[in-house]
């Protein structure tokens, strides 16, 4: 029976490095290009780099920039996206003259690199039957498994593009205006313009270096343009809005499966409209995704608050235990909540009385 190796992170990089690197490569710098050489690239085949389903700006831009880096190092890679892009991401790619990657919906039998996720629930179909060569991420380690060692780089930073940035620096690949723009945009998007609790010291260093390289002269105005694009749902159905930034989660210790959508607004009128529209669609979402509870985090990007809508057996009790009771049919929280750092840990605790039971 084929032995299955669980993904266990950076330690594996060291094992590969010492087993395959020549003496003339520096151990001190950690720049082991030969680690990549040790991976099974196949002969004349293309390896696809892809982010999670319902791709956001970080998922798309990390796939594009990491594919660029791998090609610069001599490996045949192409970026793909796992679904339709939101308006913010489209704006970013257009701004820096980058073609939208092709959509890929099945990884069965392909050589793959996963960016911005390592959880199979968030991956396209067939990822469990793909040959995963690398994982580049900033979330908790997920359920992806491989039949051979791989390169895995997961860091507690504000965006996956922050991890990609460190790889550009480690391997001495020049960061041009377009790649700088994509990585900076992903960072701004994922950290709410460097205000999120997920923002790290490394992110600040990256921000200072990439801002002039990107050609962006007014970061505040550029972020507002991004936020305006993200909150533009003109012509979209309730279903398209709900699933534009949606993730499934499993609470293993209590056997609960939930879904969480993130929706954005710019004013109170839009906030009310989106609360009503999401409430109308959530019963359908529950049935379609076969979840026990579904939640919608409706974030007001300008006035800096988050409304939480809920649906399903026990959803009201769970969200009130996590964020406090409300006399309305939604919970309002101050600030722009992070799904990864704020919402999921709080729901974890409410469901199981302990943290870290949901894959994030």
N, C-alpha and C positions, 0 to 999 in steps of 0.2 A: 504493500500500500504506500502510495506516495506520501512522503512526510510533508506536512503543511507547516510553514513558518509564519508565526504571527508577526505583524509589523512591530518592531520594537526600537525604531528611532535611530538616533545619531550613533549609538554604539555600534550599529551594524556598519556604518560608514567606515569606522576605524578598522573593523575586522577586514572589510574588503580592501581598504587602503594598504594595510600591511601585508596582505596576501598577494597583492598584484602590482604594487608600485616599485619602480626601479630606485636604485640607491641615489640617483641624482635629483630626485624630487624632494623638496623641502618638507620635513616632518613638522617643523616649527610653524609654518604658515598654514598648514592644513589644506593647501591647494592641490588636492589629489585628483587631477584630471583622470588619472589612471583608474580611479574608482568608477568613473563612468565607462571607461573602456572595458571593465570587467562585467558590465551588464550585457544581457543577451539582446542585442539590437537586431539580430537577424541579418540576412544578406540581401541588401538592396530593398529592404522594406521600410516603410514609414512608421514612425511612432507618433501617436496622436496625444496632444496635451489638451486637457479639458477640465473645466470647473464643474460645479454642481448644477443640478437641475434648477429651474427658475433662476437663471444666471443674473447676478448683479454686476456692478462695475468691477469689483475686485475679482470675481470669478472669471469674467471675460478677459480683463486686462492681465491677470496673472498668467493665464494660459497663453496669451499672445506674447507677452514679454519673456516668459520662460522658454517658449518655443524658439524665439529669436536668439536667446542666449545659447541654447543647445545647438542650434545651427551654426552660431559663431564659433562654437567649440568643435565643430566638425561632425555633428550627429544629425541625421535626417529626421526632422520633426515638423509637424504641422499643428497649428492651433485649431481647435474646434470649440463650439459652444453647445450646451445641452438644452437649447430651446431658444425661444424668441427673446431678443434683448429688450430691456426697458428703454424709455426715452432718454434717460440720463446717459446710459452707456452708448447709445447711438450718437448722442451729441458729442461725447468725449472722442469716440473713434473718428467722427467726421472732423472734429477740431484739429486732430493731429494726422489726418490724411491716411487713416488705417482702414483697410477693407474689412467689412464684417466677416468673421470666419464662418465657414459652413456649419450647419447644424448637424450633429451626430446623435443618434438616438439608440444605438446598440454597439457595445464594445466587444461582443462575443468573438473570441479568437484573435483580437487585435493586440498589438503592443501599445500600452497606454501609460500616460503619466497623469496623475490626479493632482489638480491644484485647488486650493480653497476648500477641500473636503477630503475626508478619509473614511467617511461613514457610507456604507453601501445603500442605506435608505435615501441618501441624497445624490447618489450616482445614477447614471443612465443604465438602462437594461444591459445585462450581459457583463457588467464589470466584474462579477464574481467568476466569470469564465474567461476573462482577459488575462494577458501577461502584463502585470503592473510592474513597471520598471522603477518608477519614482513617485513619491508623495511629497508635495510642497504645500504647507498649510500653516494656519495660525489658530486652529480649533483643537479641542481635545482629540486624542487619538481615537479613531472610530473602529469599525468592524471589518475593514478590508484585510484580507489575508492573501498570501502569495505562496506559490510552490517553490520559490527560490528566493535567495536574499535580494534586497532592493536597496535603493538609496532613499532615505527618508529624512526630511528636514522640516521639523515643526517647531515654531518659536512663539513665545507669549508676547506678540506684538500686535499693532493695530490693524494690520492688513496682511494678506498673503503676499501682496506686492512688496511689502517690507522685507519678507523673507527672500523674494526674488532679487531685490536690491542688494542684499548681502552677498548673494551668489555672483552678481555682476562684479561687485568689489573684490570678492575672494579670487575670482578667476581673471581679473584684469581686463574685462571686456568693456570697451568704451560705451558710455551711455549717451546716445544721441538725443536730439530734441523730442523725437516721437516717442521713444521708449521712456524718457524722463517724464513726458506729459502723461502717458498712460499710467505709470506707476504712481505719480503724484496724485492724479485724479482718483485712483482707487483708494489711496491713503485718505484723501479728504472725504471721500464718500463713506468709507467704513468707520472713520473716527468722528464724523459730524464736524468737519473742519477743525480737527485736532482738539476737540472738547470732550470726547468720550472717555469713559473710565478705562477703555482698552488702550489708550494712547500711551506709548512707552518712550523712554529716552532715545532708543534707536530711531523711533519714528520722527522725533524732533531733528535728529542729525540728518536723516533722509530728506525731510522737508526742506531744511536749509540748503542742502546740496542740489536737490532736483528743481527747486523753484526757479533759479536763474537758468538752468539748463533747458527747462521746458519752454521758456519764452513768455511765461505768464507774468505779467507786470503787476497785476492787482489780484491777489489770491482771494480776498474777501468777495470781490465782484464775481470772480470766476466760480467760487463755491455757490454763490446765490444763483448764478446761471444754471449750475448743475442741479441745485435743489428745485428750481422752477421746472426744469425738464423732468425730474423724477416725479414731481407731483402733478404732472400733466397727464390726465387720463382721458382726454378728449377722444370720443369715438370708441372707447373700450367698453366691453360688457362687464357686468359685475364679476363674472367668472374670470375674465382676463385680468381684472384688477386684483382680485383675491389671490390668484396663483402667480402674479408677476414677481412676488418675492415671498415664497412659501416653503416651509420645511416640515417634514415629519420627524417626530421624536418618539422614542420608546422609553418608558419608565420601567426599567427591568425589575426593580425590587418589588413593585406593586402590580405589575402586569398591565399597566395602562399605556395606551397608544394615543398620542395627541398630534395635532397639527397646528402650526403657528404661521399666520400671514403677517407681513409688515406692509402697511399702506401709509402714504405720506400726503400731507395737506399743507397749505400755506396760510389759511385763515379759518375763522370759526365757521363761516358758511360752508366751506368745503368739508370741514370736519364733521358737521352735522349730516351733510349729504352722504359722506362716506360711511359714517356710523350706520345710517339707515340702509344703505345699499349692501354693506357687508352683512348686516343682520338678516337681510332678506335672503342672501345667498348661502349663509353658513349651514343651514340644514342640508342643502344640496352637497356642500363640500364635505360634510360629515359622512354622508352616504357614499359619495364618490370615492373618497380616500379611505373609507372603512376605518375611521377613527372613533374613539369613544368621546373625545372632546376636541373642539376646534376653537382657536382664539384668533382675534385680529387686533394687532397693535397698530393704532392709527396715530401717527406721529405728526404733530404740528411743527414744521421745521422753522417757522419764524417766531412763534410765540413760545416755543420750547416746553411743550407738554405732550403727554401720551395718553390716549384713551384706549382702554382695553374692552373689546366686545368678546362675548363668550357664548358657547352653545354646546349642549350635550349633557348627559347624566353626570351630575356632580361638578359641572364646570363653574357654576356660580359660587358654590361653596369653596372650591379650590382657589379661584382667583381672589375671593374675599379674604381667605385665610392668608394668601400670599401678600396682598396689597392693601387690605383693609376693607371694611364694609362701605357700601354706598346705597343711597336711597334712589339711585337711578338704575337704568338697565345697562350701565357700563361703569368701569372704574377709571377715574382720572388720576394720573400720577404726574408730579412735577418732573420736568426734564425729558430729554429724548432717550427713552430706555433702549438699552442694547438687548437684542434678543438673546445673544450668547452670554453676556456677562451679568445682566440684570433679570430678565424675564425667566429664562430657563432655570437658573439656580433657585429663584423664589418659588417657582412651581414645583421643582424638585422637593424643596423643603416642605411645602404644603402637602404634597402627595405622600411623602414617605417619612417625614420627620427627620430627614437627613439630606445632605447635598450630594451632588454628582451621581444621581441615579439615572438622569436622562443623558443620552448621547448628544453632545453638542458640537 
